[in-house]
Amino acid sequence: MADDTVGKDVSPQSPSSTTGSEVGAPRDQRSGEDQREKGFLSELFAPVAGFGVSFSTMFRKVATEEYPEKPRPTAPRFHGRHQLNRYPDGLEKCIGCELCAWACPADAILVEGADNDDTPLDQGGKGRFSPGERYGRVYQINYLRCIFCGLCIEACPTRALTMTNFYELADNDRGKLIFTKDQLLAPLQGGMLQTPFPMSDGLEERDYYQGKVSEPTDAQRAYVDARDAVDDDEDDFAGGPGNVGASVPGVHDLVHSTHPTAPETREGANP
């Protein structure tokens, strides 16, 4: 079959043969009719075309958050300030294992454990602060380093450490952002006793963890009453904050520990 293109010009059209409206045509080769396609209004509003998004939102309702007068509620599992929880009788859940400190990627947690001592206080004993063998004598969290990742919560074997919904931690003093045990320890709820005092009679550490303790026993209440009756000069624990690891227990920026009320501190803690 003969090729019908023989003798015909099949070369691409030269630039001079293209129309002004063709895509890709040089600006100087477009026809004058294309230039006149721009209307008067388009030329008038061209300088302010970039403000179209701004103008479109000017008349929308603005959802202003009136913080701090009306703070917005946080999510139920919000990662806020940490809290050291207690059992229903008042004993501390922290056993001083230091797993939270090992799990912290920012090295923000310092824990020093100590042995519980069931020796009577009048005989030089230091008392019992938690079920089992040990408790957290010193507990510090440096919020200048903390990234609120929650890995320390996952590492805790007794659910002693949880995170609250409290997030207003800003301060103009770096030293005040290193929280000690007296600031992190959960406040006493109704019926709880101030440590130190013995465990419930006939119960072991696992019984506490399994939730078999619901309130202090009469023997524990009698022990605490007798302890508190001793003169403060002879009993260093009477009315103490429960942080025997602090150099001056209870004096380290008490504003941080007393500002959040008990309900605010417990909110979202998930002990």
Secondary structure, 3 states (H helix, E strand, C coil): CCCCCCCCCCCCCCHHHCCCCCCCCCHHHCCHHHHCCCCHHHHHHHHHHHHHHHHHHCCCCCCCCCCCCCCCCCCCCCCCCEEECECCCCCECCCCCCHHHHHCCCCCEEEEEEECECCCHHHCCCECCCCCCEEEEEEEEECCCCCCCCHHHHHCCCCCEEECCCCCCCCCCHHHHEECHHHHECCCCCCCCCCCCCCCCCCCHHHHHCCCCCCCCHHHHHHHHHHHHCCCCCCCCCCCCCCCCCCCCCCCCHHHHHCCCHHHHHCCCCC
